[in-house]
Amino acid sequence: MESSGGAARRLAALGRPRPAPHMTAGEGFVAPARPGPSPPPGVPAGSTPAMEPVRPAAASRRRLLLPLLLLGVSGFFQSHAVEVDIKDASNATCLYANWMMRFLITYESNTSDYKTTTLNLSSSVTHDGSVCGNDTQAALVAVQFGEGHSWSINFTKTNETFQGDLIIFTYNTNDTAVFPDAKRKGPVSVVVKDPTHPVQVNNVYVCHSADFIEAENVTQIFWNVTLQPFVQNGTVSKKESRCRADTPTSAPTVLPTAANVTTVSTTTLSPAPTTPPKPVENPDTGNYSLKSGNKTCLLATVGLQLNVSQDKPLLININPKTTIADGACGNTTATLKLNDGNSTLISFTFVVKNTSASVQKFYLKEVNVTLLNRLNGSVISSADNHNFSKWDAFLGSSYMCRKEQTLDISEDIQVHTFNLRIQPFLVEANKFATAQECPADSDLNFLIPIAVGMALGFLIILVFISYLIGRRKSRTGYQSV
């Protein structure tokens, strides 16, 4: 039901929407969580007694593996599969769904830092509230798992197509196994509008590739999806609608035949001159920001370029027009995540040092880079360096460096920055504070070449004088007596 593997996202859910008064859900079946099929290559506020819905946010569908990189979890996609088979009053299947999913959640800890945790499906999954649909009633897939977590999606239908509507995911920070040190306790809900495209109503939607939805500090990951919310005649259709990520996009190879072979002239032509590759220009500068509530907590202006040298050297400019900023702010830690067009993720982590000192400074501590296949979300390359000590400035000020800087992430990946200005803490009035400039931007830099030139000039003069003195002594030795 969508061109880039997003049908999986419609399986989301919180709460238990009630079936229509004139319908009964019938007897349904949810397969106990079991080891699912192998995933596609490379895939990744106050205590309240009741659910606290969060305002719907625009979902960024990202076929990324960012969760795996950010958490460093081995075997990340060894998850369980969920199978929901809902029956109507005549005991015929009216809704069928089988998929795999996992959630990455960024939350505030008791120390006011932000952490990212993984929420997996438990061995016990229920489907209370799932209902069949018809021409006037939406179908609903709703599952509950773990310590108070739930996920659902509803589907609407026309005469020819069906489409997902709202995805609702609720996680419970009282689950200490997942959120051992959460500052806020209780259920938190994330509501996302499903942006997927319609699917033919008599088709089953299939997407093996990984699909990601990000909203409200939550990344929802789905893969190996098989879905048909309006099953006809009790039998899941054999006609598939595949997501774009599962569909090859390369044109078929046309073999030569007698009909398409063209006779080539025997005239000898001079070979065309080889055009040298055009050098990659400096990247455009992007403006990025993060908010904590209604207040801006991080500001960044930077042009980014990646230097990847695995198979062959490759320079990649990050396009700010297609780049989405995400992350989290804390009192002593802040993370800025930039996703460029579903193919590149760069994450910068800043920390405050000397937290007990009267004068504190912040600095860049960690950088993560992930390159992904735009078609299927598989990881092409990834690197992580958490031992930086760069871009330091006094807390309450910003750091600025107009000149190009290079961050060595690994032997194969470098990040080049241009026109950088960053303030990850204590942003006031949505404006940068006074900047501390990097040494490369210092006004005294022009003295360096002048000093070198002067030194060389003095050296040349000394050599010339020495030459003249030596020449004069040589002439004195040949004078007549």
C-alpha positions as CSV (number, residue, x, y, z in Angstrom):
1,M,0.0,0.0,0.0
2,E,2.8,2.3,-0.6
3,S,5.5,2.8,-3.0
4,S,8.5,2.6,-0.7
5,G,7.8,-0.1,1.7
6,G,5.7,1.8,4.1
7,A,2.8,-0.5,4.4
8,A,4.4,-1.9,7.4
9,R,3.9,1.3,9.2
10,R,0.3,1.0,9.2
11,L,0.4,-1.7,11.7
12,A,0.7,0.7,14.6
13,A,-1.3,1.0,17.6
14,L,-2.2,2.3,20.9
15,G,-5.4,1.9,22.8
16,R,-8.2,-0.4,21.8
17,P,-10.6,1.3,19.5
18,R,-14.0,-0.3,20.0
19,P,-15.7,-2.2,17.2
20,A,-18.7,-0.6,15.6
21,P,-22.0,-1.3,17.5
22,H,-23.3,-3.4,14.7
23,M,-20.2,-5.6,14.3
24,T,-18.5,-8.3,16.3
25,A,-14.8,-9.0,15.9
26,G,-15.4,-12.7,15.8
27,E,-12.9,-15.1,16.9
28,G,-9.4,-14.1,16.0
29,F,-6.0,-15.6,16.2
30,V,-2.6,-14.1,17.1
31,A,0.3,-16.4,16.7
32,P,2.5,-16.4,19.8
33,A,5.6,-14.4,19.2
34,R,7.9,-16.7,17.4
35,P,11.2,-16.4,15.6
36,G,10.4,-14.8,12.4
37,P,11.9,-15.2,8.9
38,S,15.3,-13.8,8.3
39,P,15.2,-10.0,7.8
40,P,16.3,-8.4,4.6
41,P,20.0,-7.7,4.3
42,G,21.2,-4.7,6.3
43,V,17.9,-4.0,8.0
44,P,17.6,-2.0,11.2
45,A,5.8,13.1,30.9
46,G,4.8,13.1,34.5
47,S,3.2,10.1,36.0
48,T,-0.2,9.4,34.7
49,P,-2.6,6.5,35.4
50,A,-3.9,6.6,31.8
51,M,-2.5,7.1,28.4
52,E,-1.4,10.6,27.5
53,P,-1.8,11.1,23.7
54,V,0.9,13.2,22.0
55,R,-0.1,15.5,19.1
56,P,0.2,13.9,15.7
57,A,3.5,14.6,14.1
58,A,4.5,14.4,10.5
59,A,6.2,11.0,10.0
60,S,9.5,10.8,8.2
61,R,9.5,7.5,6.4
62,R,13.1,6.5,6.5
63,R,14.3,3.3,5.2
64,L,17.5,3.5,7.3
65,L,19.5,1.3,9.6
66,L,20.2,4.2,12.0
67,P,18.8,2.3,15.0
68,L,21.4,-0.4,14.7
69,L,24.2,2.1,14.5
70,L,23.0,4.3,17.3
71,L,22.6,1.4,19.7
72,G,25.4,-0.9,18.6
73,V,23.2,-3.9,19.1
74,S,24.4,-7.2,17.5
75,G,21.7,-9.4,16.1
76,F,19.4,-6.4,16.0
77,F,16.8,-7.9,13.8
78,Q,16.4,-11.2,15.6
79,S,12.9,-10.3,16.4
80,H,9.6,-12.1,16.6
81,A,6.9,-12.3,14.0
82,V,3.3,-11.3,14.7
83,E,0.5,-13.0,12.9
84,V,-3.1,-11.8,13.2
85,D,-6.0,-13.7,11.6
86,I,-9.4,-12.2,12.4
87,K,-12.6,-14.2,11.7
88,D,-16.0,-12.8,10.9
89,A,-19.3,-14.2,12.2
90,S,-19.2,-17.1,9.8
91,N,-15.7,-18.0,10.9
92,A,-14.1,-16.9,7.7
93,T,-10.9,-14.8,7.6
94,C,-11.7,-11.1,7.1
95,L,-8.4,-9.6,8.1
96,Y,-4.9,-11.0,7.9
97,A,-1.6,-9.5,8.8
98,N,1.9,-11.0,9.4
99,W,4.8,-8.8,10.1
100,M,7.9,-8.1,12.1
101,M,8.6,-4.9,14.0
102,R,10.8,-3.2,16.6
103,F,10.9,0.2,18.2
104,L,13.8,2.6,19.1
105,I,12.8,5.1,21.8
106,T,14.7,8.1,23.0
107,Y,13.8,9.1,26.6
108,E,15.0,11.4,29.4
109,S,16.7,9.7,32.2
110,N,16.8,10.6,35.9
111,T,20.0,12.5,35.3
112,S,18.3,14.6,32.6
113,D,20.4,12.9,29.9
114,Y,18.7,11.3,26.9
115,K,19.1,7.7,26.1
116,T,17.9,5.5,23.3
117,T,16.5,2.1,24.1
118,T,15.1,-0.8,22.1
119,L,11.6,-2.2,22.6
120,N,11.0,-5.7,21.3
121,L,7.9,-7.7,21.1
122,S,7.4,-10.1,24.0
123,S,6.6,-13.7,23.8
124,S,3.0,-13.0,24.5
125,V,1.1,-10.8,22.1
126,T,-2.7,-10.2,22.1
127,H,-4.9,-8.6,19.6
128,D,-7.8,-7.2,21.6
129,G,-9.8,-4.6,19.7
130,S,-8.9,-5.8,16.2
131,V,-11.9,-5.8,14.0
132,C,-13.0,-6.6,10.5
133,G,-14.0,-3.7,8.2
134,N,-16.4,-3.1,5.4
135,D,-17.4,-0.4,3.0
136,T,-18.5,1.9,5.8
137,Q,-16.5,0.6,8.8
138,A,-12.7,0.9,9.0
139,A,-10.7,-2.2,9.7
140,L,-8.4,-2.2,12.7
141,V,-5.3,-4.1,13.6
142,A,-4.4,-3.7,17.3
143,V,-1.8,-5.6,19.3
144,Q,-0.7,-5.4,22.9
145,F,2.5,-6.7,24.3
146,G,5.0,-6.5,27.2
147,E,4.4,-4.3,30.2
148,G,1.6,-2.0,28.9
149,H,2.8,-1.4,25.3
150,S,0.4,-1.4,22.4
151,W,0.3,-0.6,18.7
152,S,-2.5,-0.3,16.1
153,I,-3.5,0.9,12.7
154,N,-6.9,1.4,11.0
155,F,-7.7,1.0,7.3
156,T,-10.3,2.6,5.1
157,K,-11.7,1.2,2.0
158,T,-13.1,2.4,-1.3
159,N,-14.6,0.4,-4.1
160,E,-11.2,-0.5,-5.5
161,T,-8.5,0.2,-2.9
162,F,-7.7,0.2,0.8
163,Q,-5.3,2.5,2.6
164,G,-3.9,2.9,6.1
165,D,-5.1,5.9,8.2
166,L,-3.7,6.5,11.7
167,I,-0.9,4.6,13.4
168,I,-0.9,4.8,17.2
169,F,1.9,3.5,19.3
170,T,2.0,3.6,23.1
171,Y,5.0,2.7,25.2
172,N,5.0,2.5,29.0
173,T,8.0,3.9,30.8
174,N,7.0,2.0,33.9
175,D,8.5,-1.0,32.2
176,T,11.8,-0.9,34.1
177,A,13.4,-3.6,31.9
178,V,13.2,-1.3,28.9
179,F,13.3,2.1,30.7
180,P,15.3,1.4,33.9
181,D,15.9,5.1,34.7
182,A,13.2,7.0,33.0
183,K,12.4,10.4,34.5
184,R,8.8,10.4,33.4
185,K,6.7,7.4,34.4
186,G,3.6,6.1,32.6
187,P,2.2,5.5,29.1
188,V,3.3,7.8,26.3
189,S,1.5,7.8,22.9
190,V,2.7,8.7,19.5
191,V,0.1,9.2,16.7
192,V,1.3,9.2,13.1
193,K,-0.7,9.7,9.9
194,D,0.1,6.8,7.6
195,P,1.3,8.4,4.3
196,T,1.2,5.1,2.3
197,H,-0.4,4.9,-1.1
198,P,-3.6,2.9,-1.8
199,V,-3.5,-0.8,-2.6
200,Q,-5.9,-2.7,-4.8
201,V,-8.6,-4.1,-2.4
202,N,-8.3,-7.6,-3.9
203,N,-4.5,-7.7,-3.5
204,V,-2.3,-8.6,-0.5
205,Y,0.3,-6.1,0.3
206,V,3.9,-7.5,0.7
207,C,7.1,-5.8,1.7
208,H,10.1,-7.8,2.8
209,S,12.4,-4.7,2.9
210,A,12.8,-2.7,6.1
211,D,10.7,0.4,6.5
212,F,11.1,3.1,9.2
213,I,8.8,5.8,10.6
214,E,10.2,8.4,12.9
215,A,8.1,10.8,15.1
216,E,8.2,12.1,18.6
217,N,11.6,10.6,19.4
218,V,10.4,7.1,18.3
219,T,11.6,5.1,15.4
220,Q,9.2,2.3,14.3
221,I,10.8,-0.4,12.2
222,F,8.9,-2.9,10.1
223,W,9.9,-5.7,7.7
224,N,8.6,-8.9,6.2
225,V,5.1,-7.5,6.0
226,T,2.2,-9.4,4.5
227,L,-1.2,-7.6,4.9
228,Q,-4.7,-7.7,3.6
229,P,-7.3,-5.9,5.8
230,F,-10.3,-6.6,3.7
231,V,-10.1,-10.3,2.8
232,Q,-12.6,-11.4,0.3
233,N,-14.4,-14.8,0.5
234,G,-12.3,-15.8,3.5
235,T,-9.2,-16.4,1.5
236,V,-6.1,-14.2,1.5
237,S,-5.4,-13.1,-2.1
238,K,-2.6,-14.6,-4.1
239,K,-2.2,-11.4,-6.1
240,E,0.5,-9.3,-4.5
241,S,1.2,-5.6,-4.4
242,R,4.9,-5.1,-3.7
243,C,6.5,-2.1,-2.1
244,R,8.9,-0.2,-4.2
245,A,11.9,-1.3,-2.1
246,D,11.2,-4.9,-3.1
247,T,10.9,-4.1,-6.8
248,P,14.0,-3.9,-9.0
249,T,14.3,-0.6,-10.8
250,S,17.0,-1.3,-13.3
251,A,15.9,-1.7,-17.0
252,P,16.0,-5.2,-18.4
253,T,19.0,-6.1,-20.6
254,V,18.0,-6.2,-24.3
255,L,19.9,-8.9,-26.1
256,P,20.9,-8.2,-29.7
257,T,18.7,-9.7,-32.4
258,A,18.7,-9.4,-36.2
259,A,15.9,-6.8,-35.9
260,N,17.8,-4.4,-33.6
261,V,21.4,-4.8,-34.8
262,T,22.6,-1.6,-36.6
263,T,25.3,-1.8,-39.2
264,V,28.2,0.4,-38.1
265,S,30.0,2.6,-40.7
266,T,33.6,1.6,-41.4
267,T,34.8,5.3,-41.4
268,T,37.6,5.7,-38.8
269,L,36.8,8.3,-36.2
270,S,39.1,10.0,-33.8
271,P,38.5,8.9,-30.3
272,A,36.5,11.4,-28.3
273,P,38.7,13.2,-25.8
274,T,38.3,11.9,-22.3
275,T,36.5,14.5,-20.1
276,P,38.2,14.7,-16.7
277,P,35.8,14.1,-13.8
278,K,34.3,17.4,-12.5
279,P,35.6,18.2,-9.1
280,V,33.0,18.1,-6.3
281,E,32.0,21.5,-5.2
282,N,31.8,22.5,-1.5
283,P,28.4,21.5,0.0
284,D,25.6,23.9,0.6
285,T,25.2,25.2,4.1
286,G,22.2,23.9,6.0
287,N,20.4,25.4,9.1
288,Y,19.2,22.9,11.6
289,S,17.6,23.1,15.1
290,L,16.1,21.0,17.8
291,K,13.4,21.8,20.3
292,S,12.6,20.7,23.8
293,G,8.9,21.4,24.2
294,N,8.3,24.9,22.6
295,K,11.9,26.1,23.2
296,T,14.8,25.7,20.8
297,C,17.6,23.8,22.6
298,L,20.1,23.3,19.8
299,L,21.2,25.4,16.8
300,A,23.5,24.3,14.0
301,T,24.7,25.8,10.7
302,V,27.0,23.6,8.7
303,G,27.9,22.3,5.2
304,L,28.7,18.6,5.3
305,Q,30.6,16.4,2.9
306,L,31.5,12.7,3.3
307,N,34.7,11.2,2.0
308,V,34.2,7.4,1.6
309,S,37.1,5.3,0.3
310,Q,36.1,1.7,0.4
311,D,35.9,0.4,-3.2
312,K,37.0,3.8,-4.6
313,P,37.2,7.3,-3.3
314,L,33.8,9.0,-3.2
315,L,32.8,12.5,-2.1
316,I,29.2,12.9,-1.1
317,N,27.7,16.3,-0.4
318,I,24.8,16.4,2.1
319,N,21.9,18.3,0.6
320,P,20.3,20.5,3.3
321,K,17.1,20.7,1.2
322,T,16.5,17.0,1.7
323,T,18.0,16.6,5.1
324,I,15.8,16.1,8.2
325,A,17.1,17.0,11.7
326,D,16.2,14.9,14.7
327,G,17.8,14.2,18.1
328,A,17.5,15.1,21.7
329,C,18.7,17.8,24.2
330,G,19.8,17.4,27.8
331,N,21.6,19.3,30.5
332,T,24.9,17.6,29.9
333,T,24.4,15.7,26.6
334,A,22.9,16.6,23.3
335,T,22.6,14.7,20.0
336,L,21.9,16.0,16.6
337,K,20.9,13.4,13.9
338,L,20.8,14.4,10.3
339,N,19.2,12.2,7.7
340,D,19.9,13.0,4.0
341,G,17.2,11.6,1.7
342,N,17.0,8.2,3.3
343,S,20.5,7.3,2.3
344,T,22.9,8.9,4.8
345,L,22.7,9.4,8.5
346,I,25.2,11.5,10.5
347,S,24.9,11.8,14.3
348,F,26.8,14.3,16.4
349,T,26.9,13.9,20.2
350,F,28.0,16.8,22.4
351,V,28.8,16.7,26.1
352,V,29.6,19.2,28.9
353,K,33.0,18.7,30.6
354,N,34.1,19.9,34.0
355,T,30.5,19.8,35.2
356,S,31.6,20.7,38.7
357,A,33.7,23.6,37.7
358,S,32.5,27.2,37.9
359,V,33.3,27.7,34.2
360,Q,32.1,24.9,32.0
361,K,32.8,24.0,28.4
362,F,31.1,21.7,25.9
363,Y,32.8,19.7,23.1
364,L,32.0,17.2,20.3
365,K,32.5,13.7,21.7
366,E,31.1,11.3,19.2
367,V,30.1,11.0,15.5
368,N,28.2,8.2,13.9
369,V,27.9,7.8,10.1
370,T,25.7,5.3,8.2
371,L,25.4,5.0,4.5
372,L,22.4,3.0,3.2
373,N,21.1,1.5,0.0
374,R,18.3,3.9,-1.1
375,L,16.3,1.1,-2.5
376,N,16.2,-1.5,0.3
377,G,17.7,0.2,3.3
378,S,20.6,-2.2,3.6
379,V,23.8,-0.8,5.1
380,I,26.5,0.0,2.6
381,S,29.0,1.4,5.2
382,S,29.0,2.5,8.8
383,A,31.5,4.0,11.2
384,D,31.5,5.4,14.8
385,N,34.1,7.4,16.6
386,H,33.3,8.2,20.2
387,N,36.7,9.6,21.2
388,F,36.6,13.1,19.8
389,S,37.5,16.2,21.8
390,K,36.8,18.9,19.2
391,W,34.7,22.1,18.8
392,D,35.0,23.0,22.4
393,A,33.6,26.3,23.7
394,F,32.3,27.8,26.9
395,L,28.8,26.8,27.9
396,G,26.4,29.5,26.9
397,S,28.4,30.4,23.8
398,S,28.6,28.9,20.3
399,Y,31.4,27.4,18.4
400,M,32.3,28.7,14.9
401,C,34.7,27.6,12.2
402,R,34.3,28.9,8.6
403,K,37.2,27.0,7.3
404,E,37.0,23.4,6.2
405,Q,37.6,20.9,9.0
406,T,38.0,17.1,8.8
407,L,36.7,14.5,11.3
408,D,38.3,11.1,10.9
409,I,35.5,8.6,11.7
410,S,37.4,5.5,10.5
411,E,40.0,4.5,8.0
412,D,37.3,4.6,5.3
413,I,35.1,7.5,6.2
414,Q,35.8,11.1,6.9
415,V,33.4,14.0,7.5
416,H,34.3,17.4,6.2
417,T,32.6,20.5,7.6
418,F,32.3,24.0,6.1
419,N,30.9,27.2,7.5
420,L,30.3,25.5,10.9
421,R,28.5,27.2,13.8
422,I,27.0,25.1,16.6
423,Q,25.4,25.7,19.9
424,P,24.1,22.5,21.6
425,F,23.3,24.0,25.0
426,L,21.7,27.1,26.6
427,V,20.1,28.5,23.4
428,E,18.3,31.8,24.1
429,A,15.7,33.5,21.9
430,N,16.3,31.1,19.1
431,K,19.6,32.8,18.3
432,F,23.3,31.8,18.5
433,A,25.2,33.3,21.4
434,T,28.6,34.9,21.0
435,A,30.9,32.6,19.0
436,Q,34.3,31.3,19.9
437,E,36.2,31.0,16.7
438,C,38.5,28.1,15.7
439,P,42.2,28.8,15.3
440,A,41.9,28.5,11.6
441,D,39.5,31.5,11.5
442,S,41.7,33.7,13.7
443,D,42.6,37.1,12.3
444,L,46.2,36.4,13.2
445,N,46.4,33.6,10.6
446,F,47.6,36.1,8.0
447,L,50.7,36.7,10.0
448,I,51.9,33.1,9.5
449,P,52.7,33.4,5.8
450,I,54.1,36.9,6.3
451,A,56.4,35.6,9.0
452,V,57.5,32.7,6.8
453,G,58.1,35.1,3.9
454,M,60.1,37.4,6.0
455,A,62.2,34.6,7.4
456,L,63.0,33.3,3.9
457,G,63.8,36.9,2.8
458,F,66.3,37.3,5.6
459,L,67.8,33.9,4.8
460,I,68.3,34.9,1.2
461,I,69.9,38.2,2.2
462,L,72.3,36.4,4.6
463,V,73.3,33.9,1.8
464,F,73.8,36.8,-0.6
465,I,76.0,38.7,1.9
466,S,78.0,35.6,2.7
467,Y,78.5,35.1,-1.0
468,L,79.8,38.7,-1.5
469,I,82.2,38.4,1.4
470,G,83.6,35.1,0.2
471,R,84.1,36.5,-3.3
472,R,85.9,39.5,-2.0
473,K,88.4,37.4,0.0
474,S,89.0,35.3,-3.0
475,R,90.0,38.3,-5.1
476,T,92.4,39.6,-2.3
477,G,94.4,36.3,-2.6
478,Y,95.4,37.1,-6.2
479,Q,96.7,40.7,-5.9
480,S,100.4,41.5,-7.0
481,V,103.1,42.0,-4.4
